[in-house]
Amino acid sequence: MAPEDTAAATGAAPQKSKKMLFIGVAVGFLVLACINGLLVWKVLSHDSADAKVMEPESPAVKGKEGFMFSLEPFIVNLFDEKGVRYLKVRLDVEVYDSTKEEMEKKNAKIRDSLIVLLSSKKYEEIGSLEGKARLREEILFRLNRILGEGKAREVYFTDFVVQ
């Protein structure tokens, strides 16, 4: 009886292992298909986001001329527990739908808002390229709050020194 039991067991084992192999391969293909679909979706959604950014400006803005407004340099202490660090930054702002006289009138508000923002930063927050990009976005947000939505289009760092 022992040889028959082992023969039955060995006959069932290869059949069972073939089923498990088939199921494993099917699950593997399913996982790969899901990953492939996710990657394709990410690439296509990223391209459509870029396409929205690259669309021509609205007709109301298309005919308007913008200008560059240079702000005096900012020298602030950074918020740093490790020691005293200074930030010196000079900004140029691309402005639309406004005049230089309006910018001069609002200069005190702009400087106050940006000094508060810059002095609240730590070196770790602005030391990297991503940190500078995030700071640029925050500055642009504050400028548009003061000037009016969409008037400040771009912020350029013309000097950026941390000591």
C-alpha positions in Angstrom: 0.0 0.0 0.0 2.8 2.4 0.6 4.0 2.4 -3.0 0.5 3.2 -4.3 0.1 6.1 -1.8 3.4 7.6 -2.8 2.5 7.2 -6.5 -0.8 9.0 -5.9 0.9 11.7 -3.9 3.5 12.3 -6.6 0.9 12.3 -9.3 -1.2 14.9 -7.5 1.8 17.1 -6.6 2.9 17.8 -10.2 -0.7 18.5 -11.1 -1.1 20.9 -8.2 2.2 22.6 -8.8 1.2 23.2 -12.5 -2.0 24.9 -11.3 0.0 27.0 -8.9 2.5 27.9 -11.6 -0.3 28.9 -14.0 -2.0 31.0 -11.3 1.4 32.7 -10.4 2.1 33.5 -14.1 -1.4 34.9 -14.5 -1.1 37.1 -11.4 2.3 38.3 -12.6 0.9 39.3 -16.0 -2.0 41.1 -14.3 0.4 43.0 -12.0 2.6 44.0 -15.0 -0.5 45.1 -17.0 -1.6 47.3 -14.0 1.8 48.9 -13.7 2.0 49.5 -17.4 -1.5 51.1 -17.4 -0.5 53.3 -14.5 2.6 54.5 -16.2 0.8 55.2 -19.4 -1.9 57.1 -17.5 0.8 59.2 -15.6 2.6 60.1 -18.9 -0.6 61.0 -20.7 -2.0 63.1 -17.8 1.4 64.8 -17.4 1.4 65.7 -21.1 -2.1 67.2 -20.9 -1.1 69.3 -17.9 1.9 70.7 -19.9 -0.4 71.4 -22.8 -2.7 73.5 -20.6 0.3 75.5 -19.5 1.5 76.0 -23.0 -1.9 77.2 -24.3 -1.9 80.8 -25.6 -2.8 83.5 -23.2 -6.4 84.8 -23.1 -7.3 87.6 -25.5 -7.6 90.1 -22.6 -3.9 89.5 -21.7 -2.5 88.9 -25.2 -2.6 92.6 -26.2 -1.3 93.9 -22.9 2.4 94.8 -22.6 4.2 93.8 -19.4 7.3 95.2 -17.9 10.0 94.2 -15.4 10.0 95.8 -12.0 13.2 95.6 -10.0 12.9 95.5 -6.2 15.7 96.8 -4.0 17.7 94.0 -2.4 16.3 92.2 0.7 18.7 91.4 3.5 17.1 89.4 6.3 18.0 87.0 9.1 16.9 83.5 8.4 14.9 81.6 11.1 17.6 79.2 12.1 18.2 77.6 15.5 21.7 76.5 14.6 23.1 80.0 14.4 22.8 83.3 12.6 22.3 83.1 8.9 21.6 85.9 6.5 19.8 85.9 3.2 20.4 88.5 0.6 18.0 88.4 -2.4 17.3 90.7 -5.2 14.1 90.2 -7.3 12.8 91.3 -10.6 9.0 90.9 -11.2 7.3 90.6 -14.5 4.1 92.7 -14.2 1.1 93.0 -16.4 -2.0 95.3 -16.2 -0.2 97.7 -13.9 2.0 100.7 -14.1 5.3 101.5 -12.6 3.7 104.3 -10.6 1.2 101.8 -9.1 4.2 99.5 -8.2 6.0 102.4 -6.5 2.9 103.2 -4.5 2.6 99.6 -3.3 6.3 99.1 -2.7 6.1 99.4 1.1 3.4 96.7 1.2 5.3 94.5 -1.1 8.6 94.8 0.9 6.9 94.3 4.2 5.1 91.1 3.0 8.3 89.7 1.5 10.5 90.6 4.5 8.1 88.7 6.7 8.1 85.7 4.3 11.8 85.6 3.8 12.7 86.0 7.5 10.4 83.0 8.4 12.4 80.6 6.2 15.1 78.2 7.4 18.2 77.5 5.3 17.0 73.9 4.8 13.8 75.2 3.1 15.6 77.4 0.6 19.0 75.8 0.2 17.9 73.4 -2.6 16.6 74.0 -6.1 13.2 72.8 -5.1 13.2 75.1 -2.1 14.0 78.1 -4.3 11.2 77.2 -6.7 8.7 76.9 -3.8 9.9 80.2 -2.5 9.4 81.8 -5.9 5.8 80.5 -5.9 5.2 81.9 -2.4 6.5 85.3 -3.5 4.4 85.3 -6.6 1.3 84.4 -4.5 2.0 87.3 -2.1 2.6 89.8 -4.9 -0.7 88.9 -6.6 -2.5 89.3 -3.3 -1.2 92.8 -3.1 -1.3 93.9 -6.7 -4.4 92.0 -7.8 -4.7 88.5 -9.2 -2.7 87.7 -12.3 -0.8 91.0 -12.4 2.5 89.5 -11.3 3.4 86.8 -13.7 6.9 85.7 -13.0 9.5 86.3 -10.3 13.2 86.2 -11.1 16.0 85.9 -8.6 18.8 88.2 -9.8 20.8 87.8 -6.6 20.5 85.0 -4.0 23.2 84.7 -1.3 22.9 82.8 2.0 25.6 83.2 4.7 
